[in-house]
């Protein structure tokens, strides 16, 4: 069961989703579900996650840790009240909605919710 504020997903930027899928399948036996040409979720890694070609194009060079929230708007308010800075407001994507924020050390994380 998904819980508020718990790490739920990790997303890696990818300059080539097909190449990175080939690597992780061969090296570790991971399998994938494609969500368009620039995104693939992975399975078999011990934690849910995906490879995002769009983020690599934007210059993202770090993995993105994604937390979960049942009430996305309430969690965004909690993050802001605690001193976080929302850097990507709530938006929809296939499978749900999410927002990105930075913590006081400048680490970027995201929070997602289904539907």
C-alpha positions in Angstrom: 0.0 0.0 0.0 1.3 3.4 -0.9 1.9 5.9 1.9 2.1 9.6 2.1 5.6 11.0 2.1 7.3 7.6 1.4 9.8 7.0 -1.4 7.7 5.3 -4.1 9.7 5.6 -7.4 13.0 6.7 -8.8 13.4 8.2 -12.2 16.7 8.3 -14.2 17.4 10.8 -17.0 18.3 9.0 -20.2 19.9 10.3 -23.4 18.7 7.2 -25.2 15.8 5.2 -23.7 16.4 2.2 -26.1 20.1 2.0 -25.3 19.6 2.2 -21.5 16.8 -0.4 -21.7 19.1 -2.8 -23.6 21.9 -2.2 -21.0 19.7 -2.9 -17.9 18.0 -5.9 -19.5 21.3 -7.5 -20.4 23.2 -6.6 -17.2 20.4 -7.1 -14.6 17.4 -8.8 -16.3 15.1 -5.8 -15.9 11.9 -5.7 -18.0 10.1 -2.5 -19.2 6.8 -0.9 -20.0 7.0 1.8 -22.6 5.0 5.0 -22.2 5.9 6.7 -25.5 9.2 7.0 -27.2 10.9 8.9 -24.4 9.8 7.0 -21.3 10.0 3.5 -20.0 9.1 2.2 -16.6 11.3 -0.6 -15.3 10.4 -3.7 -13.3 12.6 -6.2 -11.5 14.9 -3.6 -9.9 13.6 -3.9 -6.3 12.0 -0.4 -6.5 9.6 0.9 -9.1 11.1 3.4 -11.5 11.7 4.6 -15.0 14.0 6.2 -17.6 13.0 9.6 -18.8 14.3 10.9 -22.1 12.5 14.2 -21.8 14.5 15.1 -18.6 17.8 14.3 -20.3 16.9 16.7 -23.1 16.3 19.4 -20.4 19.8 18.8 -19.0 18.8 16.9 -15.9 21.8 14.9 -14.8 20.6 13.3 -11.6 18.2 10.6 -10.7 14.8 11.9 -9.4 13.4 10.4 -6.2 9.6 10.4 -6.3 7.5 10.4 -3.1 3.8 9.5 -2.9 0.8 11.6 -1.7 -2.9 10.7 -1.4 -3.7 14.4 -1.6 -1.3 16.2 -3.9 -2.5 19.7 -3.2 -2.2 19.2 0.6 1.3 17.7 0.2 2.4 20.7 -1.9 1.2 23.0 0.8 3.1 21.0 3.5 6.3 21.1 1.4 6.0 24.8 1.0 5.2 25.4 4.7 8.2 23.4 5.7 10.5 25.6 3.5 10.6 23.6 0.2 10.3 25.5 -3.1 7.9 24.1 -5.7 9.9 24.3 -9.0 7.3 22.5 -11.2 3.7 23.1 -10.2 1.2 20.2 -10.3 0.8 18.7 -13.7 -0.7 15.6 -15.3 1.1 12.7 -16.9 0.0 9.2 -18.0 -0.9 7.5 -14.8 -1.4 10.4 -12.5 -0.3 13.9 -11.5 2.9 15.3 -9.8 4.9 18.3 -8.8 8.6 18.9 -8.2 10.3 20.7 -5.4 13.7 21.5 -4.0 14.6 21.0 -0.4 16.8 23.5 1.6 20.0 21.9 0.2 18.8 22.2 -3.4 17.9 18.6 -4.0 15.1 18.2 -6.4 12.4 15.6 -5.6 8.9 15.0 -6.9 5.6 14.0 -5.3 3.0 12.0 -7.3 -0.6 10.9 -6.9 -2.8 8.6 -8.9 -5.5 10.1 -11.0 
